[in-house]
Amino acid sequence: MHRFSTSLMVAAAVFAGPALYAEDFMPLMKTTQATWPAKQHIGVICDYSASRDEVLALARAAGEGAFITVADTRSPDKAVPAAHLIANHQADYVVLLPSDRAFRDGSIGATKAISQLAKRGVPAIGTTPVALKQGAVFSVGEGTKGELLVTDRLIGTVDVILPSRGMVLKGALVLREPGMATIAVSAAE
């Protein structure tokens, strides 16, 4: 009996594992909503089957009324078509997922996608410092230890209001979770 209950606990931990490690996007979304209150359409490029928990965490943080367009792709060589899909769906900005296999902060796929999106006037934001080196306009999250990092240079993106560097959004306690954003997933071809 002890072996059976241990097996159940291990199985539960394995299935719950990805959900336990999903990024907390609340500081990023609070910064975004304070900076661009009218922008409610979020783009995400990722392998949706592997990054589903992070997309759901982003949807919870974005809240009701927001809309997420996901360009589902598993390969960095699909960065250009994925970026065009996001831009053609008129996303206001793109959020980089820190743990996606092909399009995480710092990956070649994310760099290519950010470059293409910037040419189309769609800014990227992230949750780690490396996102800024790739061309993201600002970054805040667990990877920045709650500190808001804002780029000193914009690549191709024009007419973007950047958040104030004075904002402090270190791990705020969330007392009530707003409704989730609507998620639409499309394959990038």
Solvent accessible surface area in square Angstrom, and as a share of the most:
residue,aa,sasa,rsa
1,M,191,0.85
2,H,148,0.66
3,R,205,0.75
4,F,121,0.50
5,S,49,0.32
6,T,52,0.30
7,S,62,0.40
8,L,97,0.48
9,M,134,0.60
10,V,87,0.50
11,A,40,0.31
12,A,61,0.47
13,A,60,0.47
14,V,99,0.57
15,F,167,0.70
16,A,42,0.32
17,G,14,0.13
18,P,80,0.50
19,A,63,0.49
20,L,128,0.64
21,Y,179,0.68
22,A,26,0.20
23,E,15,0.07
24,D,65,0.34
25,F,2,0.01
26,M,26,0.12
27,P,12,0.07
28,L,0,0.00
29,M,1,0.00
30,K,81,0.34
31,T,0,0.00
32,T,0,0.00
33,Q,69,0.31
34,A,65,0.50
35,T,16,0.09
36,W,11,0.04
37,P,95,0.60
38,A,94,0.73
39,K,75,0.32
40,Q,68,0.30
41,H,34,0.15
42,I,1,0.01
43,G,0,0.00
44,V,0,0.00
45,I,9,0.05
46,C,0,0.00
47,D,7,0.04
48,Y,44,0.17
49,S,80,0.51
50,A,48,0.37
51,S,6,0.04
52,R,122,0.45
53,D,41,0.21
54,E,12,0.05
55,V,0,0.00
56,L,29,0.14
57,A,16,0.13
58,L,0,0.00
59,A,0,0.00
60,R,92,0.33
61,A,8,0.06
62,A,6,0.04
63,G,4,0.04
64,E,138,0.62
65,G,65,0.62
66,A,5,0.04
67,F,77,0.32
68,I,0,0.00
69,T,2,0.01
70,V,0,0.00
71,A,0,0.00
72,D,23,0.12
73,T,6,0.04
74,R,146,0.53
75,S,36,0.23
76,P,57,0.36
77,D,106,0.55
78,K,80,0.34
79,A,1,0.01
80,V,60,0.35
81,P,43,0.27
82,A,0,0.00
83,A,1,0.01
84,H,63,0.28
85,L,29,0.15
86,I,0,0.00
87,A,11,0.08
88,N,96,0.49
89,H,88,0.39
90,Q,143,0.64
91,A,6,0.05
92,D,43,0.22
93,Y,4,0.02
94,V,2,0.01
95,V,1,0.01
96,L,10,0.05
97,L,1,0.01
98,P,26,0.17
99,S,80,0.52
100,D,1,0.00
101,R,163,0.60
102,A,7,0.06
103,F,3,0.01
104,R,100,0.37
105,D,14,0.07
106,G,43,0.42
107,S,12,0.08
108,I,119,0.60
109,G,0,0.00
110,A,1,0.00
111,T,57,0.33
112,K,91,0.38
113,A,4,0.03
114,I,4,0.02
115,S,42,0.27
116,Q,37,0.17
117,L,1,0.00
118,A,4,0.03
119,K,144,0.61
120,R,108,0.39
121,G,35,0.34
122,V,13,0.07
123,P,5,0.03
124,A,3,0.02
125,I,0,0.00
126,G,0,0.00
127,T,0,0.00
128,T,25,0.15
129,P,64,0.40
130,V,55,0.32
131,A,0,0.00
132,L,32,0.16
133,K,154,0.65
134,Q,17,0.08
135,G,11,0.11
136,A,1,0.01
137,V,2,0.01
138,F,0,0.00
139,S,0,0.00
140,V,0,0.00
141,G,2,0.02
142,E,105,0.47
143,G,35,0.33
144,T,9,0.05
145,K,169,0.72
146,G,7,0.07
147,E,99,0.44
148,L,13,0.06
149,L,42,0.21
150,V,10,0.06
151,T,13,0.07
152,D,133,0.69
153,R,137,0.50
154,L,70,0.35
155,I,73,0.37
156,G,51,0.49
157,T,9,0.05
158,V,115,0.66
159,D,144,0.74
160,V,27,0.16
161,I,125,0.64
162,L,60,0.30
163,P,9,0.06
164,S,72,0.46
165,R,147,0.53
166,G,63,0.60
167,M,52,0.23
168,V,117,0.67
169,L,33,0.16
170,K,129,0.55
171,G,69,0.67
172,A,53,0.41
173,L,150,0.74
174,V,63,0.36
175,L,157,0.78
176,R,190,0.69
177,E,106,0.47
178,P,47,0.30
179,G,31,0.29
180,M,80,0.36
181,A,6,0.04
182,T,83,0.48
183,I,43,0.22
184,A,36,0.28
185,V,65,0.38
186,S,34,0.22
187,A,66,0.51
188,A,10,0.08
189,E,160,0.72
